Amino acid sequence: MKQYQQSGRKKALLCAMVGSAIFLSTSGVAWAEESVFPMDDVVVTATRTPLKISETGANVSVVMRAEIEKKHYSDITAALKDVNGILVMQQGFPGGEQYVRINGDDRVLVMIDGRRLNLSKLPGSMGKGATFDLNNFPSLDNVERIEIVKGPGSSLYGSEAVGGVINVITRKGKENKTSLESAYGSWGTKKYKFTTEGGENDWNWFVAAGKTEQDHFSYKDVRSGNTVDMNNSAMDQKDFSFRVDRQLGEHNSLTLNVEHVDQHKGQPYLPNGWAVSSYTKQNTKSYLDTLTNNWAMTYNFNEKKDNPGYVRVYQNYYKYDMHSYNDGAASWSNYLYSNKETGMQWQSTWKLSEKNTLVGGADWRNVSISYPGTYDNKSMRNTAFFVEDRMTFDKKWTFSPGLRYDYHSMFGGRMTPRATVNCQVDDKTNAYVSWGEFFNAPDADRLFWPTDYSMFYKGNPNLRPETGHTTTIGLNRKLNNTTELHVSAYESRLHDAISTAFDGTLYTPINVGEQKKRGFELEVSKKFSPQWSANAGYTFTHVENKDTAGAAYGNEERTVEPNAYKLGVSYNQGAWNVELMNRMATGRSTKYFTSSNYFVMDLAVNYKINKNRSAYLKVNNLTNRSYELYGYANPNQGAFPMASRYIEIGTKYTF
């Protein structure tokens, strides 16, 4: 395979980029005394209270609004895949599944403003732990920042928070302005966006709407080396979101959030002409319609005081409507289900003293699943209480123990503790160690799937939640006024892992598996001059599984990025801004992937025409590489190819 015989050139290119950055840092340019430090960013997700990253005692990354705009991220997937330590599993085509992995684990909790989005029913969930498809997230126009906490969060947020937590913070309307944006790209892509925000008296609002159309999807065929248009890969999406805030006096307010996403997308599943079995082949006519309608009403009290809190009611609704066409039988079948979650949340903060702050609260949710003809009117409820105490000693040491109790209607009660120690070594350095337990409740398919519905699977209502613990150590250091270093390592053990057993007729999920994970993360941020800056990262991930009782641990061969490298370079000069992102992975198993490595470059060029108008050029997969982020066993490696080179131009007008 010719395109994969270029690892030497890939490494040379990466070395050249790093060497260029080093040359710039030692040249005769007069460096500015400007300091840009992510560890000074204030986040809320790691502890449920506002703290600087250096004070949280956790491995935290943030994607800020400025980065979203400069890189023109089209969706949350594009934003997350550039974050060091994060992998987004993708099937490639626009309608394919997209799941995030943190610390080598796809059991990740995704939230908006602290409200969970994970579903209890997803297609194909028998074979994975992920319970939120990133396709269902609205556009990022209404997003202020994305906070990512790497490591378990069950003691604060409950089930699904095994690998980590992603919390998307929405934008509060400020100045009165409106923006119109349009873009046109490869494969017949057309994008139209509208945002308006403002404030008057005690009211603030932010509204975002968008529409995306794409005629098809193209990929570089691993077998022929040619760029090919994939059949049945069109996509159409309409999304709408808004946030309205009403101030009720100086210290109280109401917030209403609404999200709507409507998608219609082709479901080819495999490349043109591919068939991995007699029943798994390309779908030439199948299509999928999905609908997301969410809302939340939040009452915020004691704002700008030492004891802030909130009470929230919400409802998340998701509908999945698959129309599957069987080419051989020339017949259609329909798979329709809905997932509705209704919930309430309460959180309060108590400042017991200058050195002691307590945060606590409660969560309640009820999930109803309608899957006509398969299992209908199934429901699950969860009630939880949590508390965490942040105690500071002699200005350097902070100790934060926490505990959460969940009572699930299917599994009964469960405690998940955690403890974090953070040391502020000096004004430029902090070190931390954390330990936490986690649990992950089985999804609806694994519990309720009926024996008489499928020739392959049957559910198991006696499943237990997956449990385990993770230990993390880390260091954040400001090396000088222009350089910042982040280092972390983790070790994790999972018990009662859900695997599948075959009885000669059907596959059944059972609690027999165990899993061990360990990893390392290194990140360096450097501002070379007022014009140039860079961010470089490396992530190591090693996973071992034991799928049956008494068996030995074995390496997870489907790990997509055992060694991941990311290098972002930014240039700003006058009206111009250029962002170049490089992503590379090595050490992959050729049993599941077409190559043991891949290298991809993305480019974004922005030009500010005047204070109201800007234009941009975006190129993804700049060098048109063939690669995949979803493995398939030999001899069908490459069954889920990623997109070939994509070019987009756009303009934005604000008034």
N, C-alpha and C positions, 0 to 999 in steps of 0.2 A: 504494500500500500504506500504509494509514493509520497502522499502528503504527510505521512507519519514518520518519514525518515529524515526529519529536519530538527531533531532535538538539539543538535549542536548549534544550529543557527538560532534556535529559540533562546538557548542559554547565553549565546554571544550577544543577542539583542538585549536581554535583560541586564547583562553585565555592562553593556555600553550605556544603558540608561542610568544605572547606578553610578557608573564612573563619571558620567556627565554631571550628575548631581553633586558628586564629591568635588569635581573641578570647580563648579560654580561656587561652592561654599568656601573655597580657598583662594579665589581670584581677588583682584584688587578693588572690587566693588565695595562702596561704603554701605554697610548693612544698617538697616533701620533698627531702632530700639523698640520695635513693635513686638508685643508678646501675644500670641494666640494659643491658648492652652485648653484643650478639651477637658482636662481634669478640673478646671474651674467652672465648667458648665453645671448648672443646678438641675437635678433630676428628681423625680418623685417615685419612680417605679420600684427601685431597689429596697426602699424602707417604708413606702407609702407616705413619706413626709418629704418636703423639699430639703435637699442636701446637695452640697458639691459632690462631684464624683469621687474626689479624693477623701471624702468623709464617709462614704457609704460602706466601705469594707466589702466591695463586690467588684466583679469584672463587668463594667458597664461601657457601652458605646452609644453614641447619639448621632443621628442624621438630622442636621439642622435645616431650617427653611432655606437658607442661602444656598446650601449644597443641592437641595432639591431643584431650585430654580436654575442654577448654573449648569447642572448636568441634564436638565430636562428629563427627569425620570418620568416615564409614562405611567408607571404603576408601582405598587409597593415591592413587587419582585425585583424590579430594576434597582430600587434603592437598597434593598437588603443584600443583594449579591455582591455589592462593592464593600460591605462591612467586613473587616477582618474577623475570622472565626465563625463566619456564617456561610452556610451552603443552602442554596435553593434547588431542590430536586425538581426537574422539569422534564416533561415528555417531549418538549420541543414545539409542536404545533400549537396555535393560539388557544384551542379548546382543551389542550391536554392538562393533566393534573400538575399543580405546583405546590410543593410543600417545603417548609423551611426546616433546616437542621441546625441545632446549636449544640456544641460539645458532642458531636457525632450522634445526636438523638433527635428524632422527628416528633417526639412527644413535647411539643412547644405550645404554650398558651399565648394566644393573640388577643389583644384588647384594644378598645378605643376609649380613651379617657378613663381607664380602669374598669371598663365594662367588657366582660368576656364575650368573644365571638365564636369560640369553638363549638362545633356541632356534635350531637350525639349519634348522628347517622350520616355517613358519607358513602358514596359508591366505592366498591372495592376495598372497604376498610378492613376486610378479613386479614389482609396481608401486611398491614402497617399500623403504626401507632399514631400517625398524624390525624387530627380531627378538624383541621381547617385548611381549605383550599384557597390559596392567595388570589385565585381568579375572582373570588367573590367580594374582594375589597374594593370600595369605590376609589375614584381618582385621588391623587395627592394634593389637589388644589386647595382643599380645606384643611391641610395638615400643617401644623406649626413645627413639629419635630417628631422623630421616632426614637424612643428609648428602648434599648436592648439590654437586658440583664442576662448574662450567661451563667448558668448554674441553676439548681433547683429553686423553685419559688413556692412550693406547696404549703409551707408554713404561713405564708401570707395570702396565697391565691387558690390553693386547693389542687384538684386533679388537673392533669395535662401539663402542669408546670414542672416537667422533669428535666428537659434539656435547658430550658430557660423561659424567659417572658419577654414578649414584644408588646409595648404599649404605645399606641399612636395618640399624640396629643393634638387636638383640633385647634383651629385658629379662632380667636375672639375678634370680632369686628372692631376696628379702630377708626381711622380716618375715612371720610366718605370718598370712595373711588370705585370705578368699574373697569374691568379688563376684558378684552376680547382677544382670543388667540385662535389661529388656524395653522394647520401644518399639513404637508403632503409628503408621502414617502413611497418607498419601494412597495411592490406587490399591490398597487392600487389603494394604498392607505390614505385615508382622509380623516383628520381630527379637527374638531371644533370645540372650543371651551369658552365658558362665560363665568365670570365671578363678579360679585358686587359685595361691598362691605360698607359699614358706617356705624355711626352712633348719634343719638339725639336724646337729650335729657337723661333718663335712666335706662335707655334701651341701647343695645348693641346687636349687630347682626352680621353674619357672613353666609353668603349663598354661593354655591358652585354647581355648575351643570356642564355636561359634556357629552359628546357623541363621537364614536370611533367606528370607522368602516374599513374593512380589509378584504380584498378580493380573494387572496390566496396567501400561501406561505411557501417560501423557497428554502431548500436545504442543499448542502453539498453532499452528493451521494458518495458514500465511502467505497462503494464497489467500482464505480466508473470514474470518480473524480470530477464529474460534471455537476453544475448547479441545476437543480431540478425543481419545478413547481409541483408541490404536493396536491394531489387530487382532494377535493372535498374539504378544503381547509379555510374557507371564508369565515369571517367573524364580524359581528355587529354588536356594539355595546352602547347603551345609554345609561348614564348615571347622574344622580342628583343628590346633593347633600346640603344641609344648612345647620347653622347654630345660631340660636337667639338667646341673648342674656338680658335679664331684667334685674337692675339693682334695687334692693329693698332696704333702703337705709344705708348707713355707712358700712355695716359689717355682714349683711346678708344678701343673697341673690338667688335667682332662679335661672337654670340653664336648660334649654330644650335642644336636643340633637336628633337629627333625622338623616338616615342613609337609605338610598334606593339605587339598586343596580339591576339592570335588565339585559341579559345576554342571549344571543342566538349564535351558535358556532357549529361548524362542521366537525365531525368526529371520524377522521380517517384512521386513527390509531397507529397504523404502520405506513412506511413509505410505499411509493408506487410499486406494485407487483410483488410486495413482500407477503409471505405467509409462513408463520412460525409453527403452525399446526393446521389440521384440517378445519378447525373451528376458529382459529385466531389468524385473521388476515386483514388486509386493508378494507375498510368500510367505504364504499364509493358514494353512498347516499345518506348514511346515518347522520343525525344532527341532535344537538342538545340545546334546550332552552332552560335557563335558570333565572330565578327571581329572588332578590334580597330586599326585604323591607324591615328596617330597624328603627326604633325610636327610644329615647330615654329622657326622663324629666328628673333634674337634680336640684335639690334645695341645699345651697351652701350656707353654712352658718359660722359665725365668729371669724369671718375673714379679717386678715391683718391683725389678728390677736394671737396669743400663745396657745389657744385651744381650738383651732379650726376643725371643721368636720363637714360631713354632708350626709344627706339621705336621698336615695335614688330609687325610682321604679323604672323598669324597662321591659321591652319586648323585642326579641329578634325572630324574624321569620325568614325561612329559606325554602324555596321550592325547586325541585329537580325533575325535569321532564325530558327523558331520553327517548328518541324515536330511532329504533335500530332496524336496519334493513338487512335481510339475509339474501345475498346475491344468488346463492345456489337455489334457494326455494322461491326467490322473487316475492318475498312476503315481508310485512312490517310487524314489529312488536313494540309495545310501549311500556316504559318503566317510569312510574310517577310516584313521588313521595314528597312529603313536606316535614319540616323540622321547626317547631315553634317553642321558643323558650321565653318564659315570663319570670321576672326576678325582682328582688328588692335588695338594696345594699345600704348599710349604715357604717359610718366610720367617724371616730372622734379622736382628738389628740388632747392629752393632759400634760401640761408642763409642771411636773411635781416640784422641780427646783431648777436652778441654773444648770445643773449637771445631770438632770434626770428627766427624760421625756418619754411618756407612755403613749402608744397608739393602739387602738383596739376597735373592734366592730363586729358585724355579723353579715352573712350573705344567705339568701334563700333563693332557690330557683326551682321551677317545675318545667320539665321538658316533655312535650307531647309530640309523638311521631305518628304520622298517617302514611301507611304504605299499602294501599288497597290491593287485595289479592295476595299479599305476602304476609305481613303482620300489621294489623291496624289498631289504632287507638291504644298504643303502648305509651306509658309515661314513666318518668323517673324523677324523683325529687331529692334535693340535697339542701341540708341546713348546716351552717357553719358559724363558728365563733373563733376569733383570732385576737392575739395580743402580742405586742413586742415592746420591750423596754430598752431604751437607749441610755446607757450610763457612761458618763465621762469621768476619768480620773486624771489628776495632775496635768491637765491640758494636752496630754499626748495620747493617752490610752482611752479607747472607747470599747465597751463590751455591750453587745446587743443580743440577748436571748429572746427567742420567740416561740410561740406555740399556737397551733390551730387544731380545732376539733371539728371534723366533718361527720355528719350522719346522713348516709345515703340509703334511699328506700330499698335498694337491692342488696347492699353489703353491710349495713349497720354502721357502727361508729368507728372512727380512726383518728388517732393523734399523730401530728407531724411536727416535731420540734426542729429548731435550728439555733445556732449560736455563731456570732461573728465577733472577732477581735480586730480592731484597727489601731495602728500606731502611727501617729503623726511624728515621724522621726525629726523633721525640721520643716521649715516653711516651703521646702521644695520636694519633700519626699514623704510618702506614706506607704506602709506595708500592711497586709491584712491576711488573715486566715479565717475561713468559714467552713462550717460543717452543717449539713442539713439533710433531713430525711424527705422523701417524696413518695407520692402514690399516684397511680394512674388507673382510673376506672374503665372497665371494658365498654366499648361502644355498643350501640343497639344491635347491629348485625351479629356480632359475636354472641350476644345474649339470646336473641329472639328468632334468628333465621330458621324458618320451618323446614323440617325434613322433607315434606312432600312438595316443596317448591323448586328445589334445585337438585341436579344430578351430581353436584360437586360438594356442597357444604351443608352443615346443619349447625344450629346455634347451641350454646351451652349455658343455660340459666344459672348454673352452679359455679361459674367463673368467679375468681377472687381478683381484687385489684392488684396490679403490679406494684411492688414496693422496693425501696432501696435507699441509698444514701450517697452523697457526694461530698468530697473534701476539696477545697480550693485554696491555693495560696497565691498571692500576687504582690506586685510592687509597681508604684507609679513614681516617676522621678522627672523633675525639670532639670535637665542637664545644664542648660544656660538659658539666656533670654529668648532663644529662638528654637530650642530643641526640647522635645518631650519623649520619654520612654515609658512603655507599659509592658510588663511581663506577668504572665500568670500560668499556672499549671493546675490540673485537676485529676482526680481519680474517683471513679464511680462504680458502684456495684448495684445490680438490679436483681431482685428475687421474684419468684412467681411470674416470670416473664411469660406472656401468652404466646404459645406456639400452636402448631396444628398437628393432630394425630390422624392417621389414615387407618380405617378399620377394614379396608378391602373394598369398601363401597363409597364411603363419604369421608370428607375431611371435617374434623371437629376441633374447635379451639380448646386448648387445655392449659392449665398452669403447671408447666414442667420446666420451662427454660430459665436460664440464668445468663447474665451478661456482665462483662467487665469492660470498662472504658477508661482510657487515660489520654491526656492531651496536654499540649503546650502551646502558648500563644505569645508572640513577640510583635510589638508595634512601635515604630519610631515616626514622629512627626517633626518636620524641619521647615523653618521659614528661612530661605537663603537670602532673600532681598525683598524690597517692597513688591517686586514683580513675580518672583519665583518661590514656590513652596512645594513640598512633597510629603507623601505619607507612604511608608513601606510596612508591610506586615507579613508574618509567616505563622502558619498554624499546622501543628502535627496532631493527627487523630489516629488512635489505634483501638479497635473494637474486637472483643472475643466473645463468642456465643457458645452456650451449652444448651442444645435444644431438647435433650431427653435426659431423664433421670439416670444417673450413673455414668453418663458419657463424659468424655474429656472436653475441655474448652478448645475451640478451634477459631482461627482468625476469620474475621468477617471479610470475605473476598470482594463483596460488592461495595466497599467503602469508596465513594466517588472521589474524594480528595484526601488521601492519606497524608500528603504534604501539599499545602496550599500556599501560594505566594501572591501577594497583591501589591502593586505599586501605582500610586496615583500622583500625577504631576500637574501642577496648576500654574498658569501664567496670567497675570493681570497687567495691562498697560493701557491707560486712557480708557477709551470706549471698548477695548477688546478684552475678552476673557477666553482662555483655552483650557480645557480639562481633558487630560489623557489618562485613561484607566487601563492597567494591564493586569490580567489574571492568569495564573498558571497553576497546574497541578501535576505532581509526579507520584510514582509508586502505585499506580492503579493496576488491577489485575486484568490481564488480557483474556481471561476466561469470560469476563463480562463486558469489557470495553474494547474498542477497536485499537486503542493505543494506551500505553502505560503513562502517557502525559498529554497535556494539551496546553495551548497558549492562545489567549484571545486579547485583542485590544479594542477599546471603545473610545471614541473621540467626540467632544462637544465643543463647538466654537460659537461664541456669543458676541454680538456687536450692538452697542446701544446707539441708535441713530440719533435720538434726542431724549429729553427727559420723559417723554410719553411713549416712545416707540422703540422696539428692539427687534432684532432678527437673529436667527440661529441656524446652525447646521449641525446635525447629529449623525454619526456613523457608528453603528454597532458591528462587531466582528470585522474590523477594518481590513484585516488581511485575508478575509474569506476562508477561515479554517473550517475543517470538518471535525466535529467532536460531539460528544453526548454527555449528559448529566444524569442519565437514568440507564442503569446497566441491564443487559439481557444476556442470558447464558449462551455459551458457544453451542451451535455455530451461528447464532443470530445477534452477535454484537453489532451495535449500530442501528438497532431497530427503532430507536427514538432519537433521530438526529436533531441537533440544535439548528437554529436559523443560520442561513448564509449571510453575506454582507447585506446590511440594511442601511439605507440613506434616507434622511428626513430633513426637510427645510421648513421653517416656520417663522411666523411673525406675531408679535404681541403689541397691542395698543391699550394704553391705560389713560383714563380721563376722569 
